[in-house]
Amino acid sequence: MKVSAFVYPWDVNGDPDAARRIARLGVQQVTLAAAYHSTRALTPRHPRHRVVTAEHASVLYPADERRWRGRRLRPYAAGDWAPGDAYGEAAAALADAGLDVHTWVVLAHNSRLGADHPDTSVRNAYGDRYPWAPCIAQPATRAYLTDLAAEAATRPGASGTELESLGWYGLAHLHAHDKTAGVGLGEAGQYLMSLCFCPACAQGYEQQGVANADLAAAVRAALEPLWRGHEVDDGWPTVEKLLGADTAAATRAHRDATARSLQEAAVAAVREAAPPGFHVLLHADPVPYHCGANAGVDPAHVLSVADGVVVPCTGGADLVRPFAAQGRGVVAANLTVVRGMGGSPGTLAEDARAARDLGAHELRLYHAGLASDADLAAVTEALTRI
């Protein structure tokens, strides 16, 4: 199985041994961040620092001013956490170590965008904004995300890209100092709290025959028992029960069509900008109404659009099955190998075999820069057995 490890530019730049150390793990590829959200990251082996704070979402290379000049929505430059062409510097070092390089591009997840342009954010049924979640129904946001995908994905020397957050983002974000777990919302509550009621989405619902104000009132009424601590059955049948099947279907019709058309446009833009043979993969969840970094998709549709998917498999590889059943495209199982983040590097060989048996063709390892030396030693040992 082809194996790729996720890496940040700051894991590599300024550390002369980093690229060779990653190659010695036994991976053939790195998935290197080119556009990323705000984060605070450990760098356990770097000779100059131990913690990197990326204060806001940014591109990790110099943006093309010709593309973005005069535009209201445009990518933000990184600060001192990734100066200059940080991506390009790291990519060159990794390529010199014999590693293939894919870009890692985070799209609809950007708190800085929401802070500077509040109107771009998802707005829930109570009127609360989610500044980390750009509404992908808004035309200007869609144009920004499509152009960002084309630019960030096709950095010089990259043979492919892996697009994260190319779909709806919602409440479940793990925002800074997140304190939203006091009420158990479950899948149904998460869906209802992630519905957007901005003007663009209002128009979308109305095109499906549902008035925006009526829908917002219905969502608030449906959520009321959850705020009181009542337990409800979970999943999509519960959403249909709470909203009514026709109203629930109308919300999905708007949201599914919006996400699919954005995915189609973004992938097409990447392919137009990319050299021949360039691979485009999406981080994806096979449950279409799910929100987040792994966008909820219809497996048949997404594999008719992209060359493959990266599927979250930490804790079990069952999500591989719906994609593998399509019989087309690359299915990459994403396994966390950082014990402090819930990963299990000691069972990597067994987890990889389980994913392969369910139809995965490749592995993604999260994350070579964040892992301890002991975690990386376990990865190296496991990859000799796969």
Secondary structure per residue as TSV (DSSP state, phi and psi in degrees):
chain	resnum	aa	ss	phi	psi
A	1	M	-	360.0	136.1
A	2	K	E	-70.0	136.1
A	3	V	E	-125.1	133.3
A	4	S	E	-127.3	142.8
A	5	A	E	-110.8	137.3
A	6	F	E	-73.9	141.8
A	7	V	E	-148.8	146.9
A	8	Y	-	-98.9	151.7
A	9	P	H	-57.1	-36.2
A	10	W	H	-72.0	-10.8
A	11	D	H	-72.5	-25.8
A	12	V	H	-105.2	-48.1
A	13	N	T	-66.2	129.6
A	14	G	T	87.5	-3.3
A	15	D	-	-119.5	100.8
A	16	P	T	-64.2	-17.7
A	17	D	T	-100.8	-4.5
A	18	A	H	-61.2	-48.4
A	19	A	H	-63.9	-43.6
A	20	R	H	-66.2	-36.6
A	21	R	H	-63.6	-40.6
A	22	I	H	-66.2	-41.3
A	23	A	H	-62.3	-35.7
A	24	R	H	-69.4	-13.4
A	25	L	T	-62.6	-26.7
A	26	G	T	104.0	10.4
A	27	V	-	-84.6	156.6
A	28	Q	S	-101.9	-15.5
A	29	Q	E	-144.6	155.9
A	30	V	E	-121.5	146.6
A	31	T	E	-108.8	102.9
A	32	L	E	-103.4	126.0
A	33	A	E	-61.7	127.0
A	34	A	E	-113.6	-28.0
A	35	A	E	-142.0	126.2
A	36	Y	E	-145.2	158.3
A	37	H	-	-85.0	174.9
A	38	S	-	-63.5	144.7
A	39	T	E	-161.9	162.7
A	40	R	E	-124.3	119.4
A	41	A	E	-127.9	138.4
A	42	L	E	-76.5	148.7
A	43	T	-	-130.7	81.4
A	44	P	T	-63.9	-20.0
A	45	R	T	-116.8	0.7
A	46	H	-	-70.6	136.7
A	47	P	S	-71.6	-13.6
A	48	R	S	-115.9	-16.8
A	49	H	-	-155.2	162.3
A	50	R	S	-119.8	-20.1
A	51	V	E	-135.4	130.8
A	52	V	E	-114.9	127.2
A	53	T	E	-110.6	108.3
A	54	A	E	-89.1	107.5
A	55	E	-	-72.6	-22.9
A	56	H	S	-155.9	165.1
A	57	A	-	-60.6	139.6
A	58	S	E	-159.5	164.3
A	59	V	E	-89.2	148.4
A	60	L	S	-107.9	33.9
A	61	Y	S	-154.8	165.9
A	62	P	-	-73.1	119.4
A	63	A	-	-66.1	151.9
A	64	D	-	-78.9	107.9
A	65	E	H	-62.6	-29.0
A	66	R	H	-65.2	-33.7
A	67	R	H	-73.1	-37.5
A	68	W	H	-106.8	-6.2
A	69	R	T	-57.5	129.1
A	70	G	T	80.2	1.4
A	71	R	-	-91.8	138.9
A	72	R	S	-67.4	-43.8
A	73	L	S	-101.3	121.9
A	74	R	-	-153.2	159.4
A	75	P	-	-69.5	152.0
A	76	Y	-	-93.8	141.2
A	77	A	B	-73.6	147.6
A	78	A	-	-73.7	157.6
A	79	G	-	-90.5	-145.8
A	80	D	T	-71.8	-5.7
A	81	W	T	-75.4	-18.1
A	82	A	S	-154.9	67.3
A	83	P	-	-73.3	155.8
A	84	G	S	61.6	-141.0
A	85	D	S	-95.7	70.2
A	86	A	H	-61.5	-40.8
A	87	Y	H	-60.7	-50.1
A	88	G	H	-61.1	-39.5
A	89	E	H	-63.3	-45.9
A	90	A	H	-67.4	-41.4
A	91	A	H	-60.3	-40.7
A	92	A	H	-64.1	-42.2
A	93	A	H	-64.5	-41.0
A	94	L	H	-68.1	-39.6
A	95	A	H	-64.6	-39.0
A	96	D	H	-63.2	-26.0
A	97	A	T	-84.4	4.7
A	98	G	T	90.2	15.2
A	99	L	-	-100.6	137.8
A	100	D	E	-70.4	151.4
A	101	V	E	-127.5	127.4
A	102	H	E	-109.7	145.3
A	103	T	E	-79.1	149.1
A	104	W	E	-118.8	114.1
A	105	V	E	-123.3	114.9
A	106	V	E	-93.9	128.7
A	107	L	-	-111.3	-84.6
A	108	A	S	-83.7	62.2
A	109	H	-	-158.9	98.6
A	110	N	-	-161.0	95.3
A	111	S	H	-67.2	-33.7
A	112	R	H	-64.9	-40.3
A	113	L	H	-60.8	-43.9
A	114	G	H	-67.3	-32.9
A	115	A	H	-70.9	-41.5
A	116	D	H	-79.3	-29.1
A	117	H	-	-133.2	76.6
A	118	P	G	-56.8	-29.1
A	119	D	G	-67.8	-14.6
A	120	T	G	-82.6	-10.4
A	121	S	E	-83.9	152.2
A	122	V	E	-58.0	137.1
A	123	R	E	-124.9	122.3
A	124	N	-	-81.0	-175.8
A	125	A	T	-67.8	-14.2
A	126	Y	T	-97.7	-2.8
A	127	G	S	91.8	1.3
A	128	D	-	-75.7	137.6
A	129	R	E	-90.5	149.1
A	130	Y	E	-112.5	89.8
A	131	P	E	-62.9	-21.0
A	132	W	E	-77.5	-10.9
A	133	A	E	-119.1	95.4
A	134	P	E	-65.3	137.9
A	135	C	-	-76.2	118.4
A	136	I	T	-82.3	3.5
A	137	A	T	-87.1	-15.1
A	138	Q	S	-80.3	128.9
A	139	P	H	-56.2	-42.9
A	140	A	H	-66.1	-37.3
A	141	T	H	-67.2	-41.2
A	142	R	H	-62.7	-41.6
A	143	A	H	-64.5	-41.3
A	144	Y	H	-62.1	-47.7
A	145	L	H	-65.8	-38.2
A	146	T	H	-65.3	-44.5
A	147	D	H	-70.1	-36.4
A	148	L	H	-63.0	-42.2
A	149	A	H	-59.0	-46.2
A	150	A	H	-62.5	-40.9
A	151	E	H	-76.2	-49.0
A	152	A	H	-72.2	-31.9
A	153	A	H	-70.4	-35.2
A	154	T	T	-102.9	45.8
A	155	R	-	-66.3	149.5
A	156	P	T	-54.3	133.5
A	157	G	T	90.3	-15.3
A	158	A	-	-73.8	139.6
A	159	S	S	-100.3	-4.4
A	160	G	E	-174.5	178.1
A	161	T	E	-141.2	157.4
A	162	E	E	-130.3	110.9
A	163	L	E	-94.7	118.1
A	164	E	E	-102.8	149.8
A	165	S	S	61.1	37.0
A	166	L	-	-95.8	71.7
A	167	G	S	172.0	-158.7
A	168	W	-	-77.5	135.6
A	169	Y	-	-106.3	152.3
A	170	G	-	-141.8	-145.4
A	171	L	S	-67.6	-43.2
A	172	A	-	-74.4	94.0
A	173	H	S	-126.0	-22.1
A	174	L	-	59.0	56.0
A	175	H	-	-66.2	163.5
A	176	A	T	-53.8	129.7
A	177	H	T	50.4	50.3
A	178	D	-	-65.7	132.8
A	179	K	-	-136.5	55.7
A	180	T	-	-114.8	11.4
A	181	A	-	-94.0	6.8
A	182	G	S	-67.8	-23.7
A	183	V	S	-120.1	127.9
A	184	G	-	-77.9	99.9
A	185	L	-	-82.3	-29.6
A	186	G	H	65.9	-178.1
A	187	E	H	-63.2	-41.9
A	188	A	H	-64.1	-46.5
A	189	G	H	-64.8	-38.8
A	190	Q	H	-61.4	-41.3
A	191	Y	H	-62.6	-48.1
A	192	L	H	-63.1	-38.4
A	193	M	H	-76.4	-9.7
A	194	S	H	-101.5	-7.1
A	195	L	-	-63.5	137.9
A	196	C	-	-100.4	142.5
A	197	F	-	-126.5	32.6
A	198	C	S	-73.0	170.1
A	199	P	H	-57.5	-36.8
A	200	A	H	-65.9	-41.3
A	201	C	H	-71.4	-35.1
A	202	A	H	-57.2	-44.1
A	203	Q	H	-63.1	-40.2
A	204	G	H	-63.1	-42.7
A	205	Y	H	-64.8	-42.0
A	206	E	H	-64.4	-32.0
A	207	Q	H	-66.2	-21.7
A	208	Q	T	-93.3	5.5
A	209	G	T	88.2	18.1
A	210	V	-	-122.1	125.5
A	211	A	-	-72.9	136.1
A	212	N	H	-58.8	-46.7
A	213	A	H	-63.7	-39.7
A	214	D	H	-66.0	-39.9
A	215	L	H	-65.8	-44.5
A	216	A	H	-59.5	-42.3
A	217	A	H	-64.4	-39.4
A	218	A	H	-66.1	-38.7
A	219	V	H	-66.2	-43.4
A	220	R	H	-61.9	-41.5
A	221	A	H	-65.8	-38.3
A	222	A	H	-67.0	-32.1
A	223	L	H	-81.2	-19.4
A	224	E	H	-54.9	-44.4
A	225	P	H	-61.5	-32.4
A	226	L	H	-67.2	-39.8
A	227	W	H	-63.5	-28.2
A	228	R	T	-84.4	-0.4
A	229	G	T	90.8	10.7
A	230	H	-	-74.1	138.9
A	231	E	-	-87.8	139.9
A	232	V	-	-129.3	158.9
A	233	D	-	-60.2	155.5
A	234	D	-	-114.3	169.8
A	235	G	S	91.7	-175.6
A	236	W	H	-62.2	-37.7
A	237	P	H	-56.7	-31.3
A	238	T	H	-71.0	-38.6
A	239	V	H	-59.9	-44.1
A	240	E	H	-63.2	-37.9
A	241	K	H	-67.1	-40.3
A	242	L	H	-76.4	-38.3
A	243	L	H	-98.4	-21.1
A	244	G	-	96.3	139.3
A	245	A	H	-60.4	-41.6
A	246	D	H	-67.8	-42.8
A	247	T	H	-67.0	-42.6
A	248	A	H	-59.7	-43.5
A	249	A	H	-62.9	-36.1
A	250	A	H	-64.4	-40.5
A	251	T	H	-63.7	-42.6
A	252	R	H	-65.1	-40.0
A	253	A	H	-59.1	-44.7
A	254	H	H	-65.1	-49.9
A	255	R	H	-70.2	-41.4
A	256	D	H	-64.0	-45.1
A	257	A	H	-64.1	-38.8
A	258	T	H	-63.8	-47.4
A	259	A	H	-66.3	-42.9
A	260	R	H	-64.0	-43.2
A	261	S	H	-68.2	-34.3
A	262	L	H	-66.3	-43.4
A	263	Q	H	-60.6	-42.7
A	264	E	H	-62.0	-44.6
A	265	A	H	-67.7	-42.4
A	266	A	H	-66.9	-44.6
A	267	V	H	-64.1	-41.2
A	268	A	H	-61.9	-40.5
A	269	A	H	-65.9	-40.0
A	270	V	H	-62.7	-46.4
A	271	R	H	-63.9	-35.5
A	272	E	H	-65.2	-34.3
A	273	A	H	-87.7	-14.5
A	274	A	S	-93.2	158.8
A	275	P	-	-74.5	166.1
A	276	P	T	-58.6	144.8
A	277	G	T	82.1	2.9
A	278	F	-	-72.1	133.1
A	279	H	E	-100.2	135.5
A	280	V	E	-119.1	115.7
A	281	L	E	-118.2	150.4
A	282	L	E	-117.1	137.8
A	283	H	E	-70.7	123.5
A	284	A	E	-146.2	150.7
A	285	D	E	-120.6	132.3
A	286	P	S	-77.0	3.6
A	287	V	S	-98.5	107.7
A	288	P	T	-59.4	-29.4
A	289	Y	T	-87.5	-0.1
A	290	H	-	-72.3	147.7
A	291	C	-	-114.7	157.7
A	292	G	S	133.1	-165.9
A	293	A	S	-59.7	-39.5
A	294	N	S	-93.5	95.4
A	295	A	E	-61.7	136.4
A	296	G	E	-66.7	128.0
A	297	V	-	-138.2	163.1
A	298	D	-	-87.8	118.3
A	299	P	H	-54.6	-42.5
A	300	A	H	-62.9	-41.8
A	301	H	H	-67.6	-49.3
A	302	V	H	-64.5	-34.1
A	303	L	H	-81.9	-5.2
A	304	S	H	-88.4	-12.5
A	305	V	H	-104.3	-50.1
A	306	A	S	-102.7	169.4
A	307	D	S	-81.3	-12.7
A	308	G	E	174.4	-176.2
A	309	V	E	-136.3	153.7
A	310	V	E	-111.4	120.8
A	311	V	E	-116.1	129.0
A	312	P	E	-66.6	125.0
A	313	C	-	-130.7	5.4
A	314	T	T	-63.9	125.1
A	315	G	T	93.2	-1.9
A	316	G	-	145.1	146.6
A	317	A	-	-103.4	18.6
A	318	D	T	-60.5	-29.0
A	319	L	T	-68.7	-13.6
A	320	V	H	-65.7	-36.3
A	321	R	H	-55.9	-47.8
A	322	P	H	-63.4	-31.0
A	323	F	H	-75.8	-44.1
A	324	A	H	-61.6	-31.2
A	325	A	T	-64.8	-17.3
A	326	Q	T	-73.6	-20.7
A	327	G	-	69.5	23.7
A	328	R	-	-151.8	153.9
A	329	G	S	78.3	166.0
A	330	V	E	-85.5	133.3
A	331	V	E	-116.0	112.0
A	332	A	E	-107.0	123.2
A	333	A	E	-85.5	124.0
A	334	N	E	-97.6	115.2
A	335	L	E	-118.4	128.1
A	336	T	E	-77.6	130.4
A	337	V	-	-118.8	20.0
A	338	V	-	-107.6	110.7
A	339	R	G	-60.5	-35.9
A	340	G	G	-68.7	-9.9
A	341	M	G	-114.8	21.9
A	342	G	T	89.1	6.5
A	343	G	-	-84.2	172.3
A	344	S	-	-139.0	74.4
A	345	P	G	-61.9	-26.8
A	346	G	G	-67.9	-21.5
A	347	T	G	-110.1	20.4
A	348	L	H	-59.3	-43.9
A	349	A	H	-61.3	-45.5
A	350	E	H	-66.5	-40.9
A	351	D	H	-65.4	-37.9
A	352	A	H	-66.3	-40.9
A	353	R	H	-64.5	-39.8
A	354	A	H	-62.2	-42.5
A	355	A	H	-64.9	-41.2
A	356	R	H	-62.6	-41.8
A	357	D	H	-64.2	-26.1
A	358	L	T	-88.6	-3.3
A	359	G	T	118.2	3.2
A	360	A	-	-71.3	141.7
A	361	H	-	-101.3	-27.8
A	362	E	E	-137.4	168.4
A	363	L	E	-122.1	146.9
A	364	R	E	-122.1	134.0
A	365	L	E	-113.7	120.5
A	366	Y	E	-109.7	105.8
A	367	H	-	-160.1	131.3
A	368	A	T	-66.5	-26.5
A	369	G	T	-82.9	-29.0
A	370	L	T	-88.4	-19.1
A	371	A	S	-74.2	152.2
A	372	S	-	-76.2	168.8
A	373	D	H	-59.6	-39.8
A	374	A	H	-64.8	-40.7
A	375	D	H	-61.2	-44.4
A	376	L	H	-67.5	-35.4
A	377	A	H	-63.3	-39.7
A	378	A	H	-65.5	-38.0
A	379	V	H	-62.2	-48.0
A	380	T	H	-58.1	-44.6
A	381	E	H	-63.3	-41.7
A	382	A	H	-66.1	-40.5
A	383	L	H	-68.8	-23.1
A	384	T	H	-72.1	-17.6
A	385	R	H	-98.2	-11.6
A	386	I	-	-84.7	360.0
